[in-house]
Every structure is written in structure tokens, then in C-alpha cells.
Amino acid sequence: MKRLICVLLILSMLMGCGRQVISPVQEAYASPAAPVATFQPTATPSEAPTPDPTATPRSSLATYPPLIDSKALFPEEILSADGEPIGSMGRSLLEADGISKVAFYDRFLEIVHRADELDSEILRLSDQGRTLTADRKERTSYALMELISTETQAALTNAYSNCTGDGEDLPMAQYSASIDSVLQDMQRMEERTVSFYDLGASGAREYRTVLDRFMGETVVPLDVFRALEELLETEAIAINAALKADPEAARKRELISFGSFEEDMRFLIKVTEDLCPLSDGSSLPMPMESYGREDMSLMELAFHCYPGMAYLKTYAAQGDEAQQARWANAPNGYLAGLAIHCSFAVTQYLDGFGLDYVQYRWYEEMLDVTLTGICALLIHYYGYSEQSLAEYLKSWNAEKFVDYLYGKAMSDPFESLVAVYGYWQYLDICQAALDAGCETEQRFLQDYLASGPAPYEALKEYMVSLYQNQG
């Protein structure tokens, strides 16, 4: 019965399959309608190849402790969906308030320097014959073009003129040339048409190495697979409950928004300050609009802005030096998983839109992301072909969507997988903390922010001991 639910889920999911953003999700244990399921993974199709378990992989580049080997294997390691890290550096500079011209100038030069380093890495990978997914190339190109647009350069010049003190003119030509060089060299890279597994004998091991780096610790692929299937089963139960409460939810495509980017952001800022205020008591700034953000729904903004990624970066700047150092090296899994949870919390404030419908839409988006993450792991690490993937998807009554899911997993090798596994880890740690005596999930969220980022096992031990000791 649980598997049959997914026929409805995926049919409704594909109505919006053109969307490329990781969207927030409903928390698995927050509602009686969505109990956490215990579920054993479906057996791997016998004809599908698997990596040699005796082979020694390359050293993982976990955030803790730092290792010597820091060279990226693939462009995905140094480019993110919004042109990180220079994208966030530029937005942070525009949002900076009350700084001197000297400080602004130094931070501006850091962007130029980081762009030059990024370009060197792009050229190194290109010389090695490394390829880049078409989806990553397109999205990062838009972000880089925005950074050197006339509007952004004028905004930077205007912000600099409003800073205190004296300073020389910004080297805008150098800034533009450095970022444009990254853009041009990235666009010249060949697009990937095969999976990581098919890149060579070490393809699966290299994929795992990159996954380790994104997660900030060594991962066990089978454990990741089991975790994501458990999450998928939970989503099936929850979305079925939402459909029972509102049978028309699958047919409606109502945009969840207050009408404009500004109105949505004012609402999200108020919610964020209620959920997890900044430690110094300051108010949150309105984040800079980046490419396409004005067209996002409120749920998408909640992931990308407040209380999601933009807030986490703002929060990171409020800690002491040791905490800022940890946040500066925060792995993608920790950030994206936490952003998913933070953005889910917004749904509790959206009863005016119909809570059943809002939850349905969150689960619908999450179903897409989780299935993509599972398929990415099976394709790029275990070497599944489209036929092998179709055999696996039969267990979810989803084999007819193999073309869509295979293509999406090829264009998204890491992001969905890292985000949903990071979220599963967050849920696991939160549940352990609640069992240990934490009073509320909001209290846990604030303590989790103050404690991390760190490897998940270490975080779990620390958070459980925190509430046990208090009890």
C-alpha cells in the first residue's frame, strides 16, 4: 500500500519537474500524520555493477580534521548553484553596514583574489579533461554574469561611496576582468554526458571522495542509501495524509506568496527572528536580490534566504572567532540540511494558505529531491544504467519516470543527495536530543546553531549529552 501511494506522488511531482531549486520539506516527526518509518532498502538489482569494497579510496577531505590533499577532483567541488564562494562574498559586501572604506576595499580585493584562484582551479581541471554538468554551467553562468552586470557594479560603487573614512577608487576593471575570466573558462569546459562511474576504473571512488568533501566527513554509501529510502518512505506516508485532508491538493498549483519579493521577505525576516534570533540582538537585513530570486515562491525563498542559507551566513558572522572559523569551513551537507529544516519551520506560520495544501507542496518538492539523490548515488557510485535504475524504481511504482529521474540525477550529481542526507542527519540528531530531554524543537534549533558545524556523529554525542547533563 505504501508503495502504491508513490504513483500519485510522482505524477503530481512531474507537473512541476522543470524547477531546479532544492526546496524545503516537512519535518518527519513534527506531525502525527508523518511518523518516521522503519524501512529496509530494496535489494540492489543483481545485474547492476558495484564498486570493489576492498579498493582503498583516495583520502577524504573532511572538514575535521583538515588534510593535506585539498585539490578538487571535479568542477562541482569549486562551483555551487549561485557562484559560490565569490557570489556570497559579493552579496555580503553589498549588505555590509557601517564599515569603513578601508575595510570595504580590502573585502573587495578578497573577491578579486578568490576569483583568480577559482579560475586557476577551473583551468587545472579543464587541463585534466574534467567535465561539468550542463545544469551547473548554466546556473553558475547566470550568477557570474550578475556579479559583473552594470547594476551590480554600480551598487558596489554606491555602497563604497557611503562608507566612512577615505580610500582609493575601487579596482572595478580588475574585478570585472577576474570574474569574466572565470565565466569564460568555465563555459569552455565540455559538458558531462556520462556518469562518474563511467569516467574510469576509479570513477566510483572519486565520486565518493567528492561526496565526503561535501559532507565534511567520510560517508558509507550504503548507510546513505538506507537513510534516503527511510526518508522517502516517510514522505510517502505524509503526502498521502495531506491528500486525504485535501483531495484537491494535487490539482491546485496555487503560488504560495504574499504577492511580492519584498512582502515575502518581510514575513520571513519576522519568522526568522522569532525562531532563531541573532546572538547580538540585531535585526536581519533584507538580502540582496540575486538572479531569478524575485520569481521564487515563499517556500523557495525560505530555503535560499531566511531562515535558510542567507540567514545561516548572517548568523555565522555573529559568533566568536572559533565559531566563525568552523562556519567558514561548514560542509555543504550541514548547511543545506539545516536550511531545509529551518525553511520547513516557516510552514507553521502559513495557516492562511491552508496548512494541508502547504504541507502537500513541501512534500511534493521533497519527493523530487529525495528520489534524485537516491538515483544520483545509484548511478554515479554503484554504476546503475538506465535499465538497472528502472528495475530499482519498480519497487516504488516509478519505473515509467526513469528517463526523467536518470537525466535529473546526471545533471545533479551531488546537491540533492548532500542536502537530503544532511537533512536526515539533522532529523536523527534532533530526535535523539528530544529523547534525551530537550524541551522543544525550537530550543534544539538554537542550540544546534550555536554548537555546529561539526561532523554529525560528534554533534549527536554533544547534543545528547547537553540535555542529559541539564536533566
ZAVEX-606462 format. One line per 5 residues: number of its first residue (from 0); their letters; for each residue x, y, z of C-alpha. Coordinates in steps of 0.25 Angstrom, whole numbers. Layout:
N
NUM	a	X:Y:Z; ...
! end
This chain:
471
0	mkrli	0:0:0; 11:10:4; 18:8:-10; 5:10:-17; 4:24:-11
5	cvlli	16:28:-19; 9:27:-32; 0:39:-28; 13:45:-22; 21:45:-35
10	lsmlm	10:48:-44; 8:61:-37; 23:63:-35; 25:63:-50; 15:74:-52
15	gcgrq	26:83:-47; 38:76:-51; 45:88:-58; 48:94:-45; 63:94:-42
20	vispv	64:98:-27; 65:90:-15; 52:93:-7; 49:92:7; 42:80:13
25	qeaya	32:76:25; 39:70:37; 37:55:38; 34:55:53; 27:68:55
30	spaap	13:64:51; 5:51:55; 2:50:41; 16:47:37; 22:36:47
35	vatfq	36:32:44; 36:19:37; 46:8:39; 49:2:25; 59:-7:19
40	ptatp	64:-3:6; 60:-10:-7; 70:-21:-12; 80:-16:-22; 77:-22:-36
45	seapt	87:-33:-38; 92:-28:-51; 96:-15:-46; 111:-13:-44; 116:-9:-31
50	pdpta	130:-3:-26; 141:-13:-21; 139:-12:-6; 153:-15:-4; 159:-4:-12
55	tprss	165:7:-4; 159:21:-8; 166:34:-8; 167:41:5; 155:49:8
60	latyp	155:63:11; 147:64:23; 145:78:29; 150:72:42; 162:70:43
65	plids	168:77:31; 176:68:22; 188:72:12; 181:67:-1; 172:79:-4
70	kalfp	172:79:-19; 158:78:-25; 155:66:-34; 143:72:-41; 137:86:-44
75	eeils	125:83:-35; 134:84:-23; 138:98:-26; 125:103:-32; 112:104:-26
80	adgep	98:107:-31; 100:122:-28; 114:124:-32; 120:122:-18; 129:126:-12
85	igsmg	130:139:-19; 115:140:-21; 113:140:-6; 125:149:-4; 119:160:-13
90	rslle	105:159:-7; 111:160:7; 119:172:3; 107:179:-2; 99:176:11
95	adgis	110:181:20; 106:193:28; 115:203:36; 128:199:31; 140:208:27
100	kvafy	145:210:12; 158:203:16; 150:190:21; 141:191:9; 153:192:-1
105	drfle	160:180:6; 148:171:5; 146:175:-10; 160:171:-13; 158:158:-6
110	ivhra	147:155:-16; 156:158:-28; 167:149:-21; 157:138:-19; 152:139:-34
115	delds	166:138:-39; 168:125:-30; 155:120:-35; 159:122:-50; 173:115:-47
120	eilrl	165:103:-42; 156:103:-54; 167:103:-63; 174:92:-55; 162:83:-56
125	sdqgr	160:86:-71; 174:82:-74; 172:69:-67; 160:66:-76; 149:68:-65
130	tltad	135:71:-70; 124:80:-64; 109:77:-64; 101:86:-73; 91:90:-62
135	rkert	103:94:-53; 109:102:-64; 96:109:-68; 93:113:-53; 107:118:-50
140	syalm	108:126:-62; 95:134:-59; 101:136:-45; 115:141:-50; 108:150:-61
145	elist	100:156:-50; 113:159:-42; 119:167:-53; 106:174:-58; 105:189:-59
150	etqaa	95:189:-48; 103:181:-38; 116:189:-41; 108:202:-39; 102:196:-26
155	ltnay	117:193:-21; 122:207:-25; 110:214:-18; 112:205:-5; 126:209:-5
160	snctg	123:223:-6; 114:223:6; 125:216:15; 132:224:25; 147:230:24
165	dgedl	155:231:12; 160:221:2; 165:220:-13; 156:216:-24; 151:202:-25
170	pmaqy	159:194:-36; 146:191:-43; 152:188:-56; 161:177:-49; 148:172:-42
175	sasid	141:170:-55; 152:164:-63; 155:154:-52; 141:149:-51; 139:149:-66
180	svlqd	151:140:-67; 145:130:-58; 132:131:-66; 139:129:-80; 148:118:-75
185	mqrme	136:111:-69; 127:112:-81; 139:106:-90; 138:93:-81; 132:81:-88
190	ertvs	119:77:-83; 117:63:-76; 110:52:-83; 114:40:-75; 113:37:-60
195	fydlg	125:38:-51; 125:23:-50; 128:22:-65; 139:32:-65; 149:21:-62
200	asgar	153:10:-52; 154:19:-41; 141:27:-44; 132:22:-33; 144:24:-23
205	eyrtv	146:38:-28; 131:41:-27; 131:36:-12; 143:45:-9; 135:57:-14
210	ldrfm	123:53:-6; 132:52:6; 137:66:4; 123:72:2; 118:65:15
215	getvv	130:69:23; 133:54:27; 135:41:22; 121:34:18; 117:20:16
220	pldvf	109:19:3; 100:8:7; 97:16:20; 93:28:12; 84:19:3
225	ralee	77:13:14; 75:27:21; 69:33:8; 60:21:6; 55:23:20
230	llete	53:38:17; 45:34:4; 36:25:11; 33:36:22; 30:45:10
235	aiain	20:35:4; 12:34:17; 12:49:20; 8:53:6; -3:43:6
240	aalka	-8:49:19; -8:62:13; -16:57:1; -27:51:10; -28:64:17
245	dpeaa	-29:72:4; -32:63:-8; -31:74:-18; -17:78:-14; -11:70:-25
250	rkrel	-19:78:-36; -16:92:-30; -4:100:-33; -6:112:-25; 7:120:-23
255	isfgs	10:122:-8; 14:136:-7; 9:149:-1; 10:156:-14; 24:161:-16
260	feedm	38:158:-12; 38:170:-2; 26:165:5; 31:151:5; 44:155:11
265	rflik	38:164:22; 29:152:26; 41:142:26; 50:152:34; 39:153:45
270	vtedl	38:138:45; 53:136:46; 55:146:57; 45:138:65; 51:124:62
275	cplsd	66:127:64; 69:142:66; 84:147:64; 92:146:77; 95:161:77
280	gsslp	80:165:76; 82:172:63; 71:172:52; 73:164:40; 76:172:27
285	mpmes	68:170:14; 77:161:6; 81:165:-8; 73:160:-19; 80:151:-28
290	ygred	77:145:-42; 63:139:-42; 60:141:-27; 49:151:-30; 41:139:-37
295	mslme	43:129:-25; 31:125:-17; 31:128:-2; 36:113:1; 47:114:-9
300	lafhc	51:128:-3; 51:121:11; 62:112:7; 71:121:0; 69:134:8
305	ypgma	62:134:22; 63:125:31; 71:117:21; 85:119:14; 85:135:15
310	ylkty	82:134:29; 92:124:33; 103:132:27; 98:144:34; 97:136:47
315	aaqgd	111:131:45; 117:145:45; 112:147:59; 120:137:66; 133:137:73
320	eaqqa	146:135:65; 146:120:68; 131:118:63; 133:127:51; 145:118:47
325	rwana	136:106:48; 125:113:40; 135:117:29; 138:103:26; 124:98:28
330	pngyl	121:86:19; 110:86:9; 103:75:16; 102:82:29; 98:96:23
335	aglai	87:90:13; 81:80:23; 80:91:33; 74:101:23; 64:90:19
340	hcsfa	59:89:34; 59:104:36; 51:106:24; 41:96:28; 38:103:41
345	vtqyl	32:114:33; 20:105:29; 15:106:43; 13:121:41; 5:119:27
350	dgfgl	-8:115:32; -15:126:24; -11:118:11; -17:105:16; -7:97:24
355	dyvqy	-11:84:17; -8:89:4; 5:96:9; 10:83:14; 6:75:2
360	rwyee	14:85:-7; 26:83:3; 26:68:2; 24:69:-13; 36:76:-15
365	mldvt	44:68:-5; 40:55:-12; 46:60:-25; 59:64:-17; 60:51:-10
370	ltgic	58:42:-22; 68:50:-29; 78:48:-18; 76:33:-18; 77:32:-33
375	allih	90:40:-33; 96:31:-23; 92:18:-30; 97:24:-44; 110:31:-40
380	yygys	115:21:-29; 108:8:-32; 109:9:-47; 94:7:-50; 90:8:-64
385	eqsla	76:14:-68; 71:-1:-69; 77:-4:-55; 70:9:-50; 57:5:-56
390	eylks	58:-9:-49; 60:-2:-35; 49:9:-38; 39:-3:-40; 39:-4:-25
395	wnaek	33:10:-24; 24:8:-36; 32:19:-43; 39:12:-54; 32:20:-64
400	fvdyl	39:32:-60; 53:26:-61; 56:36:-73; 53:48:-64; 60:43:-52
405	ygkam	72:38:-59; 74:51:-66; 72:59:-54; 82:51:-46; 92:52:-57
410	sdpfe	91:68:-56; 90:68:-41; 101:58:-36; 103:64:-22; 93:75:-18
415	slvav	81:67:-16; 88:55:-9; 96:64:0; 84:73:4; 74:62:7
420	ygywq	85:53:14; 89:65:23; 74:67:26; 72:53:30; 84:54:39
425	yldic	78:67:45; 65:59:48; 73:48:54; 81:57:64; 68:65:67
430	qaald	60:53:71; 72:47:79; 72:61:86; 57:61:89; 58:47:94
435	agcet	69:52:103; 61:63:110; 61:75:100; 48:82:103; 45:88:89
440	eqrfl	50:87:75; 52:102:75; 61:101:87; 68:90:79; 70:98:67
445	qdyla	76:109:74; 86:100:82; 89:93:69; 93:106:62; 101:110:74
450	sgpap	109:97:74; 111:94:59; 116:92:49; 123:79:52; 123:64:48
455	yealk	109:58:50; 114:47:60; 121:57:69; 109:67:68; 100:56:72
460	eymvs	108:52:84; 110:66:88; 95:70:87; 90:57:94; 100:60:106
465	lyqnq	96:74:107; 81:71:110; 85:59:119; 94:67:127; 84:78:128
470	g	73:68:133
! end
